[in-house]
């Protein structure tokens, strides 16, 4: 079965219960290294469609067992590194380092994408908050019984309505930046240059499928949360509150499991030109047996993103409150709606800085997780080495 046409098409992955789709390297240039150690039952490599730009390759280290580069001693073997990552299974630090290295190596392209999108997004969010969204309803702190429940329901409804437009704008921005940055990262793995126009030309045909995938996952999340909370809300009394809480916990567990399971669907859709449903199946197969590792890496990425958000957002928020003249008392009593343009502009600048840093970090981790899983399960490193034009690799089976 070949379910991965496109960017790097393997044969049937080991996740299908077969040891297939593992391409073998060519005989080393110097004749050393027993390439014949590879099993003769392995099929030839699938097609690789590298990006159109070309760049100089980097020779691999001296070949060793099985034609794979082998370093000295008994430690982890050295590997060819034409781009931002070594072509072998990656550690957590190497995935994070690869994301940061991509930002450094292609900083003009990455900065051009993220800064432009962030400025547009924050401007749109500020204008929507200022002119389109209604003020939140007033809540009487002394209300009890049915009146308190009614006010809580009104407050929740208002909060959902007020947060929906900014979330929609942020989702569209994430889709755009993910699409373009995934192309940039795929080039950086091969050590090839990429311009903003090149990345946009390759990403543009996949924007609508990526939008469909994002909407499908969002609808799935809303459905799961609704199923978890609805019985408790329908019950309505004290027991209903407890049931809603338990339903919320169960829904969160299911939602986290599914989101990790489908986290590689976006890279598969972009780089393998998969359909929406095929990319979700592809992600589930790549994550199989590695859910906890993937969850840990994603949790660490989220933690780093949170730290960046706090380190940058708190100082900008304090300066915004002081510059607006209302002070912290006004913020605590009346909320953010009491602030004027000074607060909105300064806090918006802070959000732009945060997004400019976190967008490429998150996109890089997702794309490199995808590459790492394919290296581990399908020996994609050998196909990448061939695509990068490294000596010692060719297209022979």
C-alpha positions in Angstrom: 0.0 0.0 0.0 1.3 3.4 -0.9 -0.7 6.0 1.0 1.7 8.9 0.8 1.9 10.4 -2.7 3.7 13.7 -2.9 6.6 15.3 -1.0 8.3 12.1 0.0 6.4 9.0 -0.9 7.5 5.8 0.8 6.3 2.3 0.3 4.1 0.7 3.0 5.3 1.9 6.3 6.3 -0.4 9.1 3.2 0.8 10.9 1.2 -1.3 8.4 2.8 -4.4 9.9 5.4 -4.7 7.2 9.0 -3.8 7.0 8.5 -2.1 3.7 9.1 1.2 2.2 12.6 1.5 3.7 14.9 2.6 0.9 18.5 1.4 1.0 21.5 3.5 0.3 23.8 3.2 -2.6 27.3 1.7 -2.3 29.5 4.3 -0.7 31.7 6.3 -3.0 34.9 4.9 -1.6 33.7 1.4 -1.7 33.7 0.9 2.1 30.7 0.0 4.2 28.8 -3.1 3.4 25.7 -1.7 1.8 24.7 -5.3 1.2 23.7 -5.6 4.9 20.3 -4.3 3.9 17.7 -7.0 3.5 17.1 -8.0 -0.2 13.3 -8.1 0.5 13.1 -4.3 0.8 11.3 -2.6 -2.1 12.7 0.4 -3.9 12.2 3.8 -2.6 9.1 5.8 -3.6 9.2 9.0 -5.5 10.6 12.1 -3.9 9.5 15.5 -5.2 12.0 18.0 -3.7 11.4 21.7 -3.8 12.4 23.3 -7.1 15.2 25.5 -5.7 18.7 24.0 -5.7 21.5 24.4 -3.3 24.9 22.9 -2.5 24.9 19.6 -0.8 27.1 18.8 2.2 29.1 15.6 2.0 28.1 13.0 4.6 30.5 11.6 7.2 32.4 8.4 6.4 29.9 5.6 5.7 29.8 2.7 8.1 27.5 -0.2 8.8 24.8 -0.8 6.2 25.8 2.2 4.1 24.5 4.7 6.8 27.0 7.3 8.1 28.7 6.0 11.2 30.6 8.1 13.7 33.5 6.9 15.8 33.0 4.9 19.0 29.8 3.2 20.3 27.7 6.4 20.6 25.0 7.7 18.4 26.2 7.6 14.8 27.1 10.9 13.1 24.8 11.8 10.2 24.8 13.9 7.2 23.4 17.4 7.8 22.7 19.3 4.7 20.3 21.7 6.5 19.0 22.5 9.9 18.8 18.9 11.3 20.9 15.8 11.1 19.4 13.1 8.9 18.7 10.6 11.6 16.1 10.1 14.3 15.9 13.4 16.2 15.9 14.1 19.9 13.6 16.6 21.6 16.4 19.2 21.7 17.2 18.7 18.0 13.6 19.3 17.0 13.5 22.6 19.0 16.9 23.6 17.8 15.9 22.9 14.2 12.9 25.2 14.5 15.1 28.0 15.9 17.8 27.3 13.3 15.2 27.7 10.5 14.3 31.1 12.0 18.0 32.1 11.9 18.8 30.7 8.5 15.8 32.1 6.7 15.1 35.1 9.0 14.2 37.4 6.1 11.5 35.0 4.8 10.3 34.0 8.3 10.2 37.5 9.6 8.5 38.7 6.4 5.7 36.1 6.9 5.1 36.3 10.6 5.5 40.1 11.1 3.2 40.9 8.2 0.5 38.5 9.3 0.8 39.5 12.9 0.4 43.2 12.2 -2.6 42.6 10.0 -4.2 40.2 12.6 -3.7 42.5 15.6 -5.0 45.5 13.7 -8.1 43.6 12.7 -8.6 42.3 16.3 -8.2 45.8 17.7 -10.7 47.3 15.3 -13.2 44.5 15.9 -12.9 44.8 19.7 -13.3 48.6 19.5 -16.1 49.0 17.1 -18.0 45.8 16.5 -18.2 43.8 19.7 -20.9 44.8 22.3 -20.0 45.6 25.9 -20.3 42.6 28.2 -23.5 42.4 30.3 -23.4 43.7 33.9 -23.3 41.1 36.6 -24.8 41.6 40.0 -22.5 40.0 42.6 -25.3 39.8 45.1 -27.7 37.8 42.8 -28.7 34.4 43.9 -30.7 31.4 42.6 -32.2 31.6 39.2 -31.1 35.2 38.7 -27.5 34.3 39.3 -27.8 31.4 36.8 -29.3 33.6 34.2 -26.6 36.2 34.6 -23.9 33.5 34.4 -25.5 32.2 31.2 -25.7 35.7 29.7 -22.1 36.3 30.7 -20.9 33.0 29.1 -22.9 33.7 25.9 -21.4 37.2 25.7 -17.9 35.9 26.3 -18.3 33.3 23.5 -19.6 35.8 21.1 -16.9 38.4 21.9 -14.1 35.8 21.6 -15.4 34.2 18.4 -14.2 37.0 15.9 -10.7 37.2 17.4 -10.4 33.4 17.4 -11.5 33.2 13.8 -9.0 35.9 12.7 -6.2 34.1 14.7 -7.2 30.8 13.1 -7.0 32.2 9.6 -3.6 33.7 10.4 -2.4 30.4 11.8 -3.5 28.6 8.7 -1.6 31.0 6.4 1.6 31.1 8.5 1.6 27.3 9.0 1.2 26.7 5.2 4.0 29.0 4.2 6.4 28.2 7.1 6.0 24.4 6.5 7.4 25.0 3.0 10.2 27.0 4.4 11.1 24.3 6.9 11.0 21.6 4.2 13.5 23.6 2.2 15.7 24.2 5.3 15.9 20.5 6.0 17.6 20.0 2.6 19.8 23.1 3.1 18.2 25.0 0.2 17.4 28.7 0.0 13.8 29.8 -0.1 12.3 33.2 -0.8 8.9 34.5 0.4 7.6 34.3 -3.2 8.8 30.7 -3.6 7.2 29.6 -0.3 3.9 31.3 -1.2 3.8 29.8 -4.7 4.1 26.3 -3.2 1.8 26.9 -0.2 -1.0 28.7 -2.0 -2.6 25.6 -3.7 -2.9 23.9 -0.2 -4.5 26.8 1.7 -8.1 25.7 1.0 -7.5 22.0 2.0 -5.6 23.3 5.1 -8.6 25.5 6.0 -10.9 22.6 5.6 -8.8 20.4 7.9 -8.6 23.2 10.5 -12.4 23.7 10.4 -13.0 19.9 10.6 -10.8 19.7 13.7 -12.5 22.7 15.2 -15.9 21.3 14.6 -14.8 18.0 16.1 -13.5 19.8 19.2 -16.8 21.7 19.6 -18.8 18.5 19.2 -16.8 16.7 21.8 -17.2 19.6 24.3 -20.9 19.8 23.6 -21.4 16.1 24.2 -19.5 16.4 27.5 -21.2 19.5 28.9 -24.8 19.2 27.5 -26.1 16.5 29.9 -25.1 18.5 32.9 -26.6 21.7 31.6 -29.9 20.0 30.8 -30.1 18.6 34.3 -29.7 22.1 35.7 -29.5 21.5 39.5 -26.5 20.9 41.8 -26.2 17.4 40.4 -26.1 18.9 36.9 -23.1 21.1 37.9 -21.2 18.0 39.0 -22.2 16.1 35.9 -21.1 19.0 33.7 -17.7 19.1 35.5 -17.2 15.4 35.0 -18.3 15.7 31.4 -15.8 18.5 30.9 -12.9 16.4 32.3 -13.9 13.5 30.0 -14.2 15.8 27.0 -10.8 17.3 27.6 -9.1 13.9 27.9 -10.7 12.8 24.6 -9.9 16.1 22.9 -6.3 16.0 23.9 -5.9 12.4 22.7 -7.5 13.3 19.3 -5.5 16.5 18.9 -2.2 14.7 19.5 -3.3 11.9 17.2 -4.0 14.3 14.4 -1.3 16.8 15.0 0.8 15.7 12.0 -2.2 16.0 9.6 -1.2 19.5 8.5 2.4 18.6 7.5 1.1 15.5 5.7 -1.5 17.6 3.9 1.1 20.2 2.9 4.2 18.1 2.1 2.5 15.0 0.7 -0.3 16.7 -1.1 -2.8 14.5 0.8 -6.5 15.1 1.0 -8.1 16.1 4.3 -9.2 12.6 5.4 -6.1 11.0 4.1 -3.8 13.4 6.0 -5.7 12.6 9.2 -5.3 8.9 8.6 -1.6 9.5 7.8 -1.1 11.4 11.0 -2.8 8.7 13.1 -0.5 6.1 11.5 2.6 8.1 12.1 1.7 8.8 15.8 0.8 5.1 16.5 3.2 3.9 19.2 4.6 7.4 19.8 1.6 9.2 21.4 3.2 9.9 24.7 6.5 11.1 23.2 4.6 13.4 20.8 2.4 14.6 23.6 5.5 15.4 25.7 7.1 17.4 22.8 3.9 19.3 22.1 3.5 20.1 25.9 7.1 21.3 26.1 6.5 23.5 23.0 3.3 24.9 24.6 5.2 25.6 27.8 8.0 27.5 25.9 5.3 29.4 24.1 3.6 30.3 27.4 6.9 31.5 28.8 7.6 33.7 25.8 4.1 35.0 26.0 4.5 35.9 29.7 8.0 37.3 29.4 7.0 39.6 26.6 3.3 40.2 27.3 3.5 41.2 31.0 5.9 44.1 30.5 3.9 45.4 27.5 0.7 45.0 29.5 2.0 47.0 32.4 3.3 49.7 30.1 0.0 49.8 28.3 -2.0 50.2 31.5 0.3 53.0 32.8 0.3 54.8 29.4 -3.5 54.7 29.2 -3.7 56.5 32.6 -6.5 54.3 34.0 -4.2 52.3 36.3 -4.5 48.8 37.5 -7.6 49.6 39.7 -9.6 50.4 36.5 -8.5 47.3 34.9 -9.5 45.1 37.9 -12.9 46.8 38.3 -14.0 47.6 34.8 -11.9 45.2 32.7 -10.0 45.9 29.4 -13.0 47.7 27.9 -12.3 50.7 30.1 -9.0 51.4 28.3 -8.5 53.6 25.3 -6.3 53.6 22.2 -3.0 53.8 24.1 -3.7 50.5 25.9 -4.9 48.8 22.7 -2.0 49.9 20.6 0.8 49.1 23.1 -0.7 45.7 24.0 -1.2 45.0 20.3 2.5 45.7 19.7 3.3 43.2 22.4 1.0 40.6 20.8 2.7 41.2 17.4 6.1 40.5 19.0 4.8 37.4 20.7 3.2 36.0 17.5 6.4 36.8 15.4 8.3 34.5 17.7 5.8 31.8 18.5 4.3 31.2 15.0 7.5 29.9 13.5 8.4 27.9 16.6 5.1 26.0 16.6 5.1 25.4 12.9 8.7 24.3 13.0 8.1 21.8 15.8 5.1 20.3 13.9 7.0 20.0 10.6 10.1 18.5 12.2 8.0 16.1 14.3 6.6 14.8 11.0 10.0 14.4 9.5 11.3 12.7 12.6 8.5 10.2 12.7 9.0 9.4 9.0 12.7 8.9 9.6 12.0 6.6 12.4 9.3 4.5 10.7 10.2 4.8 7.0 13.9 5.7 6.7 13.1 9.1 5.2 16.6 10.2 6.0 18.0 8.2 3.1 15.4 9.8 0.7 16.3 13.3 2.1 20.0 12.6 1.6 19.3 11.6 -2.0 17.1 14.7 -2.6 19.8 16.9 -1.1 22.3 15.5 -3.6 24.7 14.1 -1.0 27.5 11.9 -2.3 27.1 8.2 -1.6 23.4 8.1 -2.3 21.6 7.6 -5.6 18.2 6.3 -6.8 19.2 2.7 -7.2 17.1 0.2 -5.2 
